[in-house]
Amino acid sequence: MSSFKYNRLDKNNAAVLLVDHQTGLTNLVHDFSPDDFKNNVLALADCAKYFNLPTILTTSFESGPNGPLVPELKAQFPDAPYIARPGNINAWDNEDFVKAVKATGKKQLIVAGIVTEVCVAFPTLSALEEGYEVFVVTDASGTFNKVTREAAWQRMAAAGAQLMTWFGVACELHRDWRNDIEGLGTLFSNHLPNYRCLINSHSAHTS
């Protein structure tokens, strides 16, 4: 008998950690095209907003070449905890960040950031060690190349992190289309052109 247990994402027990999506660091992302990557990050942000998930923003060494948080995320979450780390590479080494995570009261952490093998992997491994369930949003996390990305994914998965995409995260949180067809359909349409065609076809058929 398999010992595997399917622990689904639960919108009542999940928080989103957006780690180091900074203007300077975005220049290091080459495993996705710039447009695709930006779309994926903003799609994840929209998911966090749609499902009303506690969201924590953090940056590393803003005064250096990493740069400030991308403005779209700051605008999306004006009231979210914003931890500007003075130098900690691993966000989990920053006391204020860990306090903000624990203050959510959630045990499932949805994590994305730049770069995957450092800014995502380090806090993911640290959170796993402390007993959190961690879901890494692979397409909203970026790095230098696919080799680097694969190494990071393997390391996190071997430690127990679950690797997902923003679309998978949204569907697992939503559970059932009957909960809200229009709302989720609009979210998907805003970030997936093919899905917009699907929704338009559906609307024409049902109107």
Disulfide bonds with the S-S distance in Angstrom:
none
